[in-house]
Amino acid sequence: MKPIVIYKSKYGSTKAYAQWIAEELSCEAIENKGLKAEDLSDYDTIIYGGGLYAEVIAGVTLITKNISKLEGKKLVVFTTGITPLDCRDYYDKMVMEKNFKGDTQTKVKVFNFMGKMLMSELSLVHRTALKALKKLMSEKENPSEMERLLVTLCDCDGDFTDRKAIKELLDYVKE
Ligand SMILES: Cc1cc2nc3c(=O)[nH]c(=O)nc-3n(C[C@H](O)[C@H](O)[C@H](O)COP(=O)(O)O)c2cc1C
């Protein structure tokens, strides 16, 4: 097995998971900065991690747009976010449908981890976006359960990263 971990991380939580995974697999973890499918040709197992931003897995198009070029490789994606992991509809439906179109869903194994969101670290753009989202959701007349949850998540302030959470991913990669 020749794995590589690639990540895109603005505030560091995805990077932390990427480094923990790489450490366990004794392989490299590299940042997704202008990488192309061709850069992955030497590896048979690609583990991609990205933070969730409005349900989009940061930079995951490196995998999804190149799915045919990556044919034959074991493809693993992990997300980090602040939505509780028991919100399975969110992860298994909304996030999957937003990021994996058509049959790409069947070609990639996806794991979800808890990330961090510290208000004191957020950029002004992100803080403003969360404020606007909270206002929009709070004004809904008949908010869905997810929309109500979103309002509370906009005020989330904490680090929920957990190294132990990578075990299932490691087991799958080593299978
Ligand atoms: C503007 C903004 C949008 C976000 N959207 C989501 C989201 O849709 N789902 C989620 O679970 N977390 C969301 N988060 C939380 C981030 O995914 C979480 O902080 C993640 O750990 C960030 O990864 P990073 O530290 O590697 O950048 C959002 C955070 C910000 C600032």
The ligand as a Gaussian input file, in Angstrom:
#p B3LYP/6-31G(d) Opt

LIG

0 1
 C      -18.472000      30.316000       7.243000
 C      -18.465000      28.938000       7.838000
 C      -19.298000      27.965000       7.312000
 C      -19.322000      26.680000       7.887000
 N      -20.176000      25.733000       7.373000
 C      -20.245000      24.511000       7.968000
 C      -21.142000      23.524000       7.490000
 O      -21.843000      23.675000       6.501000
 N      -21.208000      22.344000       8.167000
 C      -20.448000      22.083000       9.275000
 O      -20.582000      21.015000       9.871000
 N      -19.537000      22.997000       9.722000
 C      -19.431000      24.190000       9.089000
 N      -18.515000      25.109000       9.530000
 C      -17.550000      24.735000      10.567000
 C      -16.243000      24.258000       9.929000
 O      -16.481000      23.228000       9.039000
 C      -15.319000      23.725000      11.006000
 O      -14.918000      24.811000      11.770000
 C      -14.128000      22.956000      10.419000
 O      -13.504000      22.230000      11.453000
 C      -13.140000      23.873000       9.755000
 O      -12.070000      23.136000       9.199000
 P      -10.586000      23.752000       9.174000
 O      -10.236000      24.082000      10.617000
 O       -9.740000      22.660000       8.657000
 O      -10.636000      24.946000       8.269000
 C      -18.474000      26.384000       8.984000
 C      -17.607000      27.368000       9.480000
 C      -17.600000      28.623000       8.932000
 C      -16.670000      29.647000       9.487000

